[in-house]
């Protein structure tokens, strides 16, 4: 579980896979190509790249909802936790593959 600080209410928010997936769906409805770029940015992070580098290299834009920085950094921490729970990085691929499948995207 990963908490995000919410400056609006100065509290912590426990974000879930489902909330992130719903955020991506809403982004996809607004701008398909930018959302696909963001998802491939998540794939870059899943493969070990640093979120800040991915944001710059992919020129990620905020479409609506959560900012790319939050999504990439949250998943970096979630995948770190999943690496501890599942051997051989299997855990990170459960969520990444689900995202790719949802949007009919491929790993390569």
TIMILUM-674865 format. One line per 4 residues: number of its first residue (from 1); their letters; for each residue x, y, z of N, C-alpha, C. Coordinates in Angstrom, 3 decimals, padded with zeros to 6 digits, always signed. Each point is the difference from the previous one (the first is absolute). Layout:
// residues N
NUM = a = X:Y:Z:X:Y:Z:X:Y:Z; ...
END
This chain:
// residues 108
1 = xxxx = +000.830:-001.175:+000.000:-000.830:+001.175:+000.000:+000.878:+001.243:+000.000; -000.423:+000.967:-000.754:+000.740:+001.251:-000.077:-000.949:+001.147:+000.313; +000.443:+000.871:+000.871:-000.781:+001.178:+000.351:+000.512:+001.199:-000.781; -000.924:+000.885:-000.380:+000.335:+001.254:-000.665:-000.463:+001.124:+000.913
5 = xxxx = +000.844:+001.002:+000.161:-000.379:+001.175:+000.774:-000.955:+000.852:-000.823; -001.095:+000.392:+000.609:-000.986:+000.854:-000.657:+000.065:+001.395:+000.604; +000.525:+000.975:-000.734:+000.093:+001.358:+000.546:-001.365:+000.637:+000.230; -001.038:-000.487:-000.717:-001.336:+000.566:+000.162:-000.521:-000.142:+001.426
9 = xxxx = +000.190:-001.187:+000.566:-000.483:-000.216:+001.369:+001.137:-000.312:+000.973; +001.223:+000.147:-000.486:+001.202:-000.244:+000.799:-000.013:-001.384:+000.650; -000.506:-000.966:-000.738:-000.060:-001.367:+000.500:+000.651:-000.963:-000.971; -000.099:-001.266:+000.329:+000.559:-001.048:-000.840:-001.113:-000.755:-000.709
13 = xxxx = +000.276:-000.387:-001.218:-000.951:-000.735:-000.818:+000.652:-001.301:-000.423; -000.659:-001.100:+000.268:+000.491:-001.322:-000.385:-000.531:-000.310:-001.394; +000.849:+000.124:-000.987:-000.424:-000.193:-001.391:+000.021:-001.485:-000.350; -000.936:-000.411:-000.843:-000.106:-001.411:-000.367:+000.240:-000.185:-001.501
17 = xxxx = +000.250:-001.246:-000.365:+000.144:-000.345:-001.418:-001.264:+000.401:-000.764; -001.156:-000.269:+000.600:-001.263:+000.308:-000.669:-000.164:+001.500:-000.239; +000.398:+000.823:+000.960:-000.093:+001.449:-000.173:+000.930:+000.485:-001.113; +001.181:-000.584:-000.062:+000.941:+000.379:-001.052:-000.540:-000.424:-001.361
21 = xxxx = -000.534:-001.204:-000.079:-000.553:-000.476:-001.268:-001.171:+000.875:-000.444; -000.856:+000.395:+000.931:-001.125:+000.880:-000.338:+000.514:+001.360:-000.474; +001.042:+000.508:+000.635:+000.598:+001.261:-000.419:+000.522:-000.114:-001.437; +000.648:-001.113:-000.312:+000.511:-000.211:-001.360:-001.140:-000.108:-001.012
25 = xxxx = -001.100:-000.634:+000.393:-001.156:-000.100:-000.910:-000.549:+001.389:-000.342; -000.117:+000.852:+001.016:-000.502:+001.354:-000.224:+000.965:+000.802:-000.878; +001.286:-000.164:+000.241:+000.999:+000.667:-000.835:-000.121:-000.465:-001.453; -000.188:-001.307:-000.179:-000.090:-000.600:-001.328:-001.171:+000.578:-000.776
29 = xxxx = -001.119:+000.247:+000.685:-001.170:+000.593:-000.648:+000.281:+001.426:-000.469; +000.867:+000.696:+000.719:+000.333:+001.381:-000.327:+001.064:+000.087:-001.087; +001.055:-000.823:+000.136:+001.117:+000.092:-000.942:+000.688:-001.363:-000.080; -000.373:-000.767:-000.995:+000.496:-001.373:-000.131:+001.515:-000.055:-000.169
33 = xxxx = +000.564:+000.820:-000.866:+001.437:-000.102:-000.278:+000.839:+000.411:+001.212; -000.395:+001.040:+000.708:+000.747:+000.402:+001.202:-000.122:-001.053:+001.102; -001.167:-000.634:+000.091:-000.176:-001.056:+001.002:+000.874:-001.197:-000.338; +000.067:-000.362:-001.260:+000.873:-001.101:-000.401:+001.456:+000.340:+000.306
37 = xxxx = +000.401:+001.235:-000.237:+001.355:+000.438:+000.323:+000.251:-000.136:+001.505; -000.983:+000.361:+000.812:+000.114:-000.134:+001.448:+000.106:-001.467:+000.411; -000.794:-000.856:-000.625:+000.046:-001.430:+000.327:+001.360:-000.576:-000.376; +000.544:+000.405:-001.129:+001.339:-000.462:-000.361:+001.047:+000.590:+000.953
41 = xxxx = -000.293:+001.166:+000.564:+000.852:+000.538:+001.060:-000.048:-000.881:+001.238; -001.191:-000.485:+000.343:-000.113:-000.953:+001.109:+000.806:-001.262:-000.303; -000.062:-000.448:-001.238:+000.772:-001.174:-000.397:+001.491:+000.260:+000.169; +000.450:+001.203:-000.359:+001.407:+000.350:+000.199:+000.382:-000.108:+001.478
45 = xxxx = -000.860:+000.519:+000.877:+000.268:-000.067:+001.441:-000.034:-001.447:+000.466; -000.937:-000.766:-000.512:-000.083:-001.425:+000.349:+001.291:-000.718:-000.380; +000.625:+000.447:-001.089:+001.251:-000.600:-000.457:+001.229:+000.594:+000.674; -000.202:+000.884:+000.984:+001.115:+000.472:+000.807:+000.458:+001.428:-000.231
49 = xxxx = -000.637:+000.732:-000.902:+000.398:+001.386:-000.216:-000.572:+000.894:+001.100; +000.676:+001.096:+000.259:-000.430:+000.932:+001.037:-001.146:+000.876:-000.506; -001.039:+000.183:+000.816:-001.156:+000.799:-000.418:+000.350:+001.388:-000.527; +000.884:+000.721:+000.676:+000.339:+001.352:-000.455:+000.616:-000.014:-001.397
53 = xxxx = +000.838:-000.996:-000.281:+000.605:-000.128:-001.328:-001.060:-000.327:-001.058; -000.925:-000.873:+000.363:-001.055:-000.397:-000.927:-000.889:+001.193:-000.342; -000.332:+000.798:+001.000:-000.844:+001.183:-000.233:+000.659:+000.928:-001.008; +001.291:+000.206:+000.152:+000.729:+000.881:-000.921:+000.144:-000.641:-001.375
57 = xxxx = +000.457:-001.242:-000.038:+000.271:-000.668:-001.279:-001.259:-000.204:-000.835; -001.112:-000.254:+000.654:-001.258:-000.222:-000.727:-000.825:+001.282:-000.113; +000.488:+001.077:+000.622:-000.713:+001.279:-000.008:-001.455:-000.202:+000.421; -000.175:-000.657:+001.159:-001.341:-000.328:+000.481:-000.746:+001.251:+000.436
61 = xxxx = -001.260:+000.054:-000.378:-000.872:+001.127:+000.300:-001.114:-000.445:+000.945; -000.472:+000.935:+000.812:-001.176:-000.268:+000.835:-001.231:+000.191:-000.873; -000.785:-001.036:-000.122:-001.204:+000.050:-000.826:-001.179:+000.452:+000.863; -000.312:-000.757:+000.996:-001.002:+000.294:+001.013:+000.261:-000.985:+001.131
65 = xxxx = -000.604:+000.178:+001.107:+000.204:-000.934:+001.105:+001.397:+000.106:+000.588; +000.580:-001.147:+000.318:+001.311:-000.043:+000.645:+001.122:+000.385:-000.958; +000.977:+000.710:+000.530:+001.148:+000.400:-000.790:+000.880:-001.211:-000.308; +000.684:+000.026:-001.159:+000.900:-001.104:-000.341:+001.022:-000.273:+001.101
69 = xxxx = +000.523:+001.032:+000.631:+000.991:-000.190:+001.058:-000.559:-000.879:+001.122; -001.228:+000.268:+000.421:-000.601:-000.814:+001.065:-000.152:-001.441:-000.441; -000.537:-000.198:-001.202:-000.233:-001.363:-000.475:+001.295:-000.794:-000.105; +001.013:+000.586:-000.592:+001.260:-000.713:-000.166:+000.685:-000.269:+001.330
73 = xxxx = -000.015:+000.968:+000.889:+000.673:-000.181:+001.286:-000.768:-000.944:+000.914; -001.324:+000.054:-000.047:-000.796:-000.933:+000.793:+000.278:-001.424:-000.447; -000.016:-000.205:-001.325:+000.242:-001.364:-000.472:+001.434:-000.444:+000.251; +000.953:+000.907:-000.010:+001.366:-000.393:+000.335:+000.019:-000.633:+001.400
77 = xxxx = -000.696:+000.634:+000.956:-000.041:-000.522:+001.372:-000.845:-001.256:+000.107; -001.132:-000.023:-000.695:-000.836:-001.206:+000.019:+000.790:-001.181:-000.545; +000.694:+000.211:-001.113:+000.758:-001.099:-000.598:+001.168:-000.421:+000.876; +000.583:+000.927:+000.726:+001.036:-000.374:+000.966:-000.563:-000.924:+001.068
81 = xxxx = -001.201:+000.321:+000.478:-000.654:-000.864:+000.987:-000.344:-001.361:-000.600; -000.506:+000.014:-001.224:-000.364:-001.269:-000.637:+001.219:-000.871:-000.269; +001.147:+000.621:-000.258:+001.228:-000.768:-000.171:+000.362:-000.750:+001.272; -000.350:+000.582:+001.152:+000.255:-000.671:+001.275:-000.983:-001.149:+000.233
85 = xxxx = -001.213:+000.156:-000.531:-001.048:-001.003:+000.222:+000.052:-001.160:-000.991; +000.509:+000.266:-001.197:+000.045:-001.009:-001.051:+001.433:-000.133:-000.499; +000.492:-001.211:-000.137:+001.366:-000.178:-000.505:+000.100:+000.336:-001.490; +001.183:+000.368:-000.409:+000.316:+000.218:-001.417:-000.842:+001.082:-000.678
89 = xxxx = -000.401:+001.014:+000.754:-000.760:+001.144:-000.529:-001.342:-000.392:-000.614; -000.539:-001.146:+000.405:-001.292:-000.426:-000.539:-001.119:+000.946:+000.405; +000.057:+000.546:+001.205:-001.071:+000.847:+000.513:-000.201:+001.259:-000.806; +001.098:+000.652:-000.371:-000.119:+001.239:-000.769:-000.676:-000.247:-001.334
93 = xxxx = +000.210:-001.193:-000.565:-000.581:-000.280:-001.311:-001.487:-000.328:+000.080; -000.483:-000.394:+001.172:-001.439:-000.217:+000.138:-000.753:+001.298:-000.275; +000.437:+001.082:+000.619:-000.690:+001.278:-000.197:+000.346:+000.622:-001.354; +001.260:-000.057:-000.414:+000.375:+000.605:-001.282:-000.697:-000.700:-001.146
97 = xxxx = -000.024:-001.315:+000.019:-000.683:-000.742:-001.072:-001.497:+000.294:-000.021; -000.596:+000.198:+001.168:-001.423:+000.340:+000.061:-000.260:+001.346:-000.666; +000.881:+000.956:+000.225:-000.144:+001.319:-000.632:+000.172:-000.123:-001.513; +001.037:-000.684:-000.430:+000.228:-000.175:-001.432:-001.193:-000.694:-000.667
101 = xxxx = -000.517:-001.020:+000.644:-001.136:-000.740:-000.535:-001.257:+000.867:-000.084; -000.241:+000.794:+001.025:-001.171:+000.883:+000.039:-000.044:+000.919:-001.220; +001.183:+000.459:-000.436:+000.069:+000.968:-001.104:+000.521:-000.627:-001.297; +000.051:-001.344:-000.038:+000.436:-000.746:-001.184:+001.370:+000.475:-000.506
105 = xxxx = +000.945:+000.151:+000.938:+001.353:+000.401:-000.337:+000.954:-001.156:+000.215; +001.139:+000.043:-000.663:+000.998:-001.067:+000.109:+001.230:+000.509:+000.739; +000.768:-000.927:+000.550:+001.216:+000.354:+000.748:+001.076:+000.627:-000.871; +000.014:-000.323:-001.272:+001.080:+000.503:-000.854:-000.456:+001.009:-001.002
END
